[in-house]
Each structure stands twice: as C-alpha cells, then as structure tokens.
Amino acid sequence: MAEPAPTPGIQERVEESLDYLIREWQGIPQLAAAWPTWDAATRDAFSQEWPSRDERLQELREYARAVVLTPAQREQYERLLHLVALHRPTLELLLAD
C-alpha cells in the first residue's frame, strides 16, 4: 500500500524543523566555547531546554522513515545527521558538566 502524500502542513513542519535543528547543531562549537562563561543557572536552563531539540529530531526521523521528505529535505536531513554525529559527543560532555 502506498504511503499517503505529505500534507502542506507536514512539509512546512519538516522545513522548519530542518532549518532550526541544523542551526542549533551547527552552533554547538560556539556553545562549547561560551559554556565556561555561563553561570550555573544558565547552564541548567539550557540543559532543561535541550530535550525539545531531540524530540524534534525524533519527529524528523519518523518523517524520514515514512518517506515524506522531498529529495531536498532528505539531503538536508542527511546533513543534519552528520552534524548530530559530529557534535553529539561535545554536547553530552557539556550537559554532563
């Protein structure tokens, strides 16, 4: 049975999530550089907030599995996965601090 065609709302959500998450993951090196200057409250707030990004990443994984990504979105998604793999170790060190 064929997958249902993606709705414009889903396509918009995918685009927004890809743009947002690529920016966030590209920013990890700058975040790591600034981290030592942040006070404990700021670090804690960031640590509490970060899981929402992982939730959006999981949502994109589900869209990718359901084959609702356009070829351009698939390319962006692959770029995002590369950024996650590259920067996740740094992020985990910061969040464990």
Stockholm file with secondary structure:
# STOCKHOLM 1.0

chainA/1-97         MAEPAPTPGIQERVEESLDYLIREWQGIPQLAAAWPTWDAATRDAFSQEWPSRDERLQELREYARAVVLTPAQREQYERLLHLVALHRPTLELLLAD
#=GR chainA/1-97 SS CCCCCCCHHHHHHHHHHHHHHHHHHHTHHHHHHHGGGSCHHHHHHHHHHTHHHHHHHHHHHHHHHTTCCCHHHHHHHHHHHHHHHHHHHHHHHHHHC
#=GC SS_cons        CCCCCCCHHHHHHHHHHHHHHHHHHHTHHHHHHHGGGSCHHHHHHHHHHTHHHHHHHHHHHHHHHTTCCCHHHHHHHHHHHHHHHHHHHHHHHHHHC
//
